[in-house]
Amino acid sequence: IKNRAYYYLAKIYYQRGYIDESADFLSNVSGPVQESVFGELKLLTGQVYMAQGKYDAVISSLDKWKAPKNYKNYADYNLGIAYTKRGNVDKGIEHLKKVGKLKAKTETMRTLRDRANLASGLTLIQNDRPADAIKYLEKVRLEGLYSNLALLGIGWANTNVKKHNAALAPLQELRNRSAYHSEVQEGVLALAHAYNEMGLLGRAVQAYEQAADIYQEEAKELAYSANQIEQGVLVDALLDRTKGGPQMGWFWTLRDLPELPEVKYFTELLAEHEFHEALKNFRDLLFLKKNLAHWDENISIYLTMLDTRKARYHKYLPLVQQRLNGLDLSKLQAQQDSISFVLNEIENDNAFMQLATAEEKRKLAEISQLEQRLELVKLQEPENNKIAQMSEKIALMRGIMHWQIYSAYTERSWNHKQEVSEIEKHLSITPEKSVSIKKAITESVEKFDEFEARILALHKEIKRLIPIANRVFEEQSRYLEHVAVKELNHREKILTGYEKHARYQLASAYDAAASSTIPGADENNPEDTQLEKSKKWWKLW
């Protein structure tokens, strides 16, 4: 149980981004681990090492592990990433290739397969092997989560090996997708560049103009979105999503996005760790705020319950005291002793008739009445032969009754002794119980007062915490908006750089057209440097 607890604590802290704390919890796991947890624990350990940059530790932890079938694909993926990060690209690709070839039957496995092929392709591009990267990137599904990044990667890989014609198809497909995706935004510029390199000046001009217009429009959208978020629409939309009742927890995720055109970048914001953590803290504070409000509204119910209990107590207290005052233990003990004496006498004299039931005694009394009546008839009709027969039948009936009572005597005697023993036990504890009841009567009023004081103190504390919770919630709301706006402004700055680059290339294309030359990219153009710095697509995996 302790190992399981350490595992879940490590998982929680890892998901919250507290890597070192997660590693500390994992270090406390010792001894045998449940089979149901061992595989997840092994993978989590590898992920923590990966996040710490301890790639040798990842390899050492997972390379020799004979992972069960349901964990093997994840182990191979993590090993592949670790080897490539360590610099052993071929070994890393070898592990990633295993995952990239799997016959996936679930969406989770298909997504993992796409990630493996994407990681292989982008790693090869990063290591100046774009020709080898293409075959892996082409295996990524066109409708999958990583399709945009894969298409952009194919376009750049072909561009890098001067196969500009082959770069057109993936980049054109990318251009037709939603323009607010960062891969699409970079792809339209890459498409214009490919046209330019192929000498298709007219198409290049058109593509650069289209790219510049897209960047300008998206930058306006970003600025508008940032402005709307600063005015509170994001927080309002999130609050609207919680009307069904907030839930607190570190594993909480927002599954339904706010239906706001101003926050169409919301999915990419969620991918940012800082924003996601701010969102979780916002959610937890909202839960706390509503929880405090709920208790503030309903704590009076406990006072009502306490008043009801006090009224019931005072209603039955006189009856309890009356019975306690009327309790004569010496008299009860004397009665119990008398019963015990009688039972012993019956047992000693074998007087089984003394234990006859009321029904049996009634029947014996009826038999005695029949015998008396028969004696009268006998005196009146001494010559009646039927009298003798009746007398024999009555005697038989008496004998049967005596036999029944005698047969039940042993069981009845034992039962009576058990009942007497039970009475003795209760009588022995009665003095102690009486003292306890009297003590409870004395203390009950004090306990009622203590409960009332405690409820009132808690209510006072709730009243004190409510404005603090409201203030912290408002601060977290503003911080959430700040993080979102900061990210949107960063995206706007990147798009502004893209737009400047596109317009510079557009001007170069017009100049080239005027001088009947084919323009190329200006290697010394400072905008190219800014563009290169903004190319973070190969790092997203």
N, C-alpha and C positions, 0 to 999 in steps of 0.2 A: 504493500500500500504506500509506503514511504517513497519508494522509487517511482511509483506511478504519479504521486503528488509532485515530485521534483520534475518529472517529465512534463506535466501539464504547466507547471510554473515556467519552465524553460520555454515551452511553446508560446505561452502568452507573452513573455518578455521578448522573444524573437519577433513575433508578429507586431509588437509595438515598436520595434526598432532598437530595443535595449540589448544589444548583442553581448556585451561583456557580462551583464547580469544574467542573461540566458546561459552563457558559458559557465558561470559560477554554479547555477542550479544543476547543470549537467554533470559538473565535477563531483557533486554530492551523491550521484547515483552509484551504488555499489552492490556487489553480490548478485544473485540471480534476479533476472527480470522476467516478468510475465511474457509469454510468447506473443500475446496479442499486442503488446506494447513495444517489443524489442525491435521490430522492423522500423516502426515510426521513429523510435529513439535513435536508431542508427542513422537514418536519413536526416533527422533534425541535427544531430551532431555534425554531420558533414556540411549542412547548410550554415551552421554557426561558424565552423572553421572557415568556410568560404567567405562569409561576410567579414571575418576578421583578416582575410587575406592569407590565411594559413593553408596554402594549397597543398603543401607536402603532407600536412595533417589530414586533409581530406582524402588524399590518395592513400595514405597509410590506413585510414579508417575503413575505406570502402573497397579498395582494390582486391584484397584477399577474402572479402566477405562473400560467402555463397548465399546470395540473397534469394529469398523465396520468389516465386514467379510474379506475385503482385507487387514486389518491390524492386525487381531487377531492372526494369526500364528506368526507374527514377535513379537508381544507383549508377547505371551506365551514363545517364545524362549528366549527373553531377560530376562523375569521374571525367567525362569528356571536357566539361568546362574547366575543371581543376587542372587537367593536363595542359590545355591550351593557355590558360593563365600562367602556368608554370613555365611555358615556353616550348613544351613538347607538343607541337601542333599535330604531327602525324598520329601520335598516340591518342591525343584528344579526339581527332576526327574518327579514329578507329572505334572508339566507344560511342560517339555520337551517331556514327553510321548504323550501329546496331539498333538504336532507337528510331532512326530515320527510316528503317526498312520494315518496322513492325507492322503486322496486319491488325490495325486497330478496329475494335468493335464498338467502342464507346467514344463519345465526344471528348472526354477527358484525355483518352489515349491518342486520339487524332490530333488534339491540340499539342500534346507532348511531342508527338512525331514532327509536327510543324516546327516547334521550337528547336528541336534537334537539328533538323535540316537547315533552318534559318541560322542557327549558331555556327554550323559547319561552314555555310556560305560566307557569312560576314567575317568569320575568323580568317578564312582564306583570302578574302579581299584585304583585310587589315594586314595580312602578311605578304602582300604583293603577289598573290596567286589568283587573280580574278578569273582566269580561264577555268581553273578547277572549281571555282565557287559556283559557277552558273548551274551545273548539273544538280547541285544540292538545293539551290534557291528555286529551281523550276519544280521541285517536288512539293513545295509548300502550296496548300490549297488556295485557289483563287478567292474563295468565299470565307476563308478562315480568319482568325483573329490577327494573324501576322501577315496577311496577304499584301497589304500596302508596303510594308517594309521589305518583303521579298521582291515585289515588283521593282521597287526603287533600287534594291541591291542588284537585280539582274541588269537594269538599265546602266548603272554605274560600272558594273563589271564589264559589260560589252563595250562601254565607252573607253574604259581603261585599256582594253586590248584593241582599240581602234575599230571595233565592229559596230560602227554607228548605226548601220542599217538594222542590225539585230537588236539594238537598244530601243528602236522606235516602238515596236509592238507593246512591250511591257510599260513603257513610259506613256504611251497613248492611252492604254487601259487605265493607268493610274490617274491621268489627267481627267478622265470622265467621272471620277469619284468625288465625294464631298470635299470641297476645297478647304474645310477647316482642319483637316488632318495634316499634321506637319510633314508626313511623307509625301502627300499630294502636293503640298506647297513647294517642296524642294523638287518634286518630280517634274513640274511644269517648266522649271528653269533648266533642269537637266535635258528635257525634250528640246527646248530651244537651242541649247548648246549642241545637241546631237545634229540638229538641222544645220546649224552654223558650220560645224566641222565637216558635214557632207557637202557643203557648198550650196545647199538649197536656201539661197538668200531670202527669197520671198516668204518661204515658210518660217524661216528663222525670225524674220521681222514680225510676222504675224504672231508667232509663239511668244516672242519677247513682249510684244504689246499685250497679249492675253495674260502673260505672267504678271506684268506690271499692274494691269487692271485688277487681277485677282488679289495681289498683295495689298493694293491700295484699299480695295473693298473689305478684305478680311481685317486689315489694320483698323479701319473704321468700325467694323463689327466688334473687334476686341476692345477698342476704346469705349464704345457704347456699352458693352457688357460690363467693363470695369466700372463705368459710371453708375450703371444700374445696380451693381452689387454694392457699391458704396452707399447707395440710397436704401439698401436693405431688402431688395427683392429676393436675394439668395436665402437669407435667414428666414424671411416670410414663407418662402416655398418649402424650406426644410421643416419649419414648424407645422405647416399644413400637412406634411407627410407623417407627422406624429400624432395626428388626431385619434388614431386607433389605439393609442396608449404606448408611451415610450418604454423601451427596454434598455437596461444598462448592461454593459459587458465588453470585455476586451476583444471578443471574437465577433462583435457586431459589425455588420457591413450594410451599406445603403444599397438595397436591391432595386428600388424604383427611383429613377431620376426625376427631379422636378420638371414639370412640363412648361419650361420657360425658353423662349427663343433667345433670350439674353445670355443664357448659360449653356449654349450648345457645345462649349469646350469642357463641359463638366466631367465627361468621362476621362479626359486626359488629365484634368485636375485631380481626379481621384487616384490616378497613378502616381502622383507626387506624394512622397511619404509625409512631408510636413503638413500638407493640406489634409491628408487622410487622418493623421493623428489629431489635428485640430478639429476635424469633423467628429471623431470619436469622443473627444473631450467635450465638445459642444453637446453631443447626444447624452453623455453621462450627466452633465450639469443640468440639462433639461429634465432628465429623469429625477434627479435630486430635487430640483425646483418644484416639480409637480408633486413629488412625494411629500415634501414638506407642506405644500398647500393642502394636500389631501388630509394629512394628519391634523393640521390646524383646524380644518373644517369638521373633522370627525372625532377628535379626542374627547369632546363633551359627551359622547356616547358612553365612554368609560365612567364618567361621573354619574350618568344616569343609571348605569348598571350597578355602580357602587351604592347609590341611594336605594335601589330596589333590594339589594342584598341586606342593607341595614334595616329597612322596613320589615323584611321577612324575619330577620334576626330578632328584632324587638317584639314581633308578633308571637313567636313561638318560645321566647325566653321564659315567660311566666310558667308555661306548661312544663318546660324542662326543669325549672327550679322546683316546681311543685312535686314532680316525680322524684327528684333527688332528695328533697326534704322528707318525703314519705318512704324512702327506702330504708327498711329495717334489716340489715344484714344478719343480725343474731337470730331473728325470727326465721328468715329464709334458711339459715344454716341448721336450725333446729328441725325444720320441716324436712330438709334433705337428710338429716341424720335419722329421723323417724322412718322415712321411706327406705333407707338403706337397711335399717334394723328389720323391718317387715319382710323385705326381700330375703334377707339372711334366714329369718325364721321359716319362711316358706320353703327355702332350699333345704334347710336342715330337717324339716318335718316331711319333706316330699309332698307338701300340700298343693298338689298341682291344680286342684279345683279353685284355689285362690286367684289363679291367673286366667280364669275363664273370661271370655269377652262378654260384653253386655248382651249381645245377641244370644250367646250360649246360655247365659243365666236366665234370660227370658224364656227360652225353650225348656230349660230344666224346671222353671216355675210352672209352665203349662203342663208338663208331665206330672208334676206333683199334684196339680189340680185335678187331672184326669184320674190319678190314683185315689184321691179323696172321694170323688164322685162315684168311682167304681165300688168303693167300700160301702157307700150308702145304698147303692143298687143291690149289693150282695146281701145287706141286711134285710132289704125289702123283698128280694126274690132269691132266697137261698137255694132254690132248686133249679135256677137258670144255668144251663150248661155253657152258655156263651160268655158268662162272666169270667170263667177260667181262661178261655181263649184270649179275651181282651186283656186280662191281667198279664198274660205271657207277652203279648205284643207291646204293652206299656213298659214292661221290664226290659224288653229288647231295645226299645227306643232309648231308655235311660242308659243302658249299657253302651249303645253306640255313641251317645253324647259323651259319656265318661271316657270312652276310648279316643274320641277326637280331641278332647281337652288334654288328655294324657300325652297323646302323640305330639301335640304342639307345645307342650310344657318346656322342653329343653330350649327351643328357639325363642320362646317368649321370655324365658328367664334370662337368656343371653342379651336379648334386645333391651330389657329393662335395666340390666346392669350397665350396658353401654350408655343408655340415657342418663342414668344416675352419674356415671363417670363424666359425661358431658356437662351435667349440671354442676358437678364439683369443680370442673375446670373453669367454668364461667364465674362461679362464686369466688374462686381463688383470685381472679383478676378484677373482680368487681370493685374492690377498694381502690386499686390503682386507676381504673377507668373513671371512677367517681372523682378522684383527685384531678385527673386530666381534664374532665369535662368542666369542673369548677374553675380550673386554671384557664381553659379556653374561653369561658364566659368572661373572666376578668380581662383577658388579653384581647378579646375580639374587638372591643371598642377602640383600643389602642391601634390595632391593625387597620381598622377602618380609617382612622385618622392618618395613619402612615400612608396608606394607599392614596387617600385623597391628596395628601401633601406631595406625594411622588407624581401623581397625575398633573397637579397644578405646576410643579417644578418643570416637568417635561414640556408642558404647554408653554411655559415662559421661555424655555430654551428654544423651542420651535419658533416662537415669535422672534427671538433674537437672531436665529439662523436664517430666517426667510429673507430679510433685506440683504444679508451677506451673500446668500445664494443668488439672489436676483442681480446683485452688483457683479459678482464673478461671472454669471451667465452672460450679462451684457458685455463684459470685457472680453469673454471668449467669443461672443458673436462678432465683435469688432475685429478681434484677432483673426477669426476665420475669414472675414471679408478682406482683411489686410493680406493674408496669405494668397487668397484667390486673385486679388487685384495685382499683387506683386507678380504672380505667375503670368497673368494675362498681359501685364505690361512688358514682361520679358519676351513673351511671344510676339507682342506688337513690335518690339525693338528688332527682333530677328526678321520679321516681315518687312520692316522699313529698310533693313540692310539688303534683303532680297530685292525689294523694289528698286533701290538705288542701283544695284548690280544689273538688274534687267534693263533699266533705262539707259545705263551706261553702254551696255552691249547693243541696245537698240540704236543708240546714237552712232556707235561704231559701225553697225550694219548699214545705216544710212550713208555714212561717210564712205564706206567701202563701195556701196552701190554707186555713189557719185564718182568715185575714182575707178570703177569697174574692177575692184579687187575683192577677194574673198576675205572677210574679216576673221580674225581669230581672237582668242582670249588674250587680253593684255596681261602678261605675266607680272608686270610691275604695278598693276592696278591695285590700290589699297583696298578697294571694295572686294576684290577676289580674296584677299586675306581674311576680311571680315566674314565673307561667305564660307570660307573653309572652316573657320572657327565654329560656325553655326551648324556644321554638318555633324550632328550627333546621332544620326540614324543607326550607325553600326555599333553604337554603345548601348542601345536600348535593351538588348538581350541580356 
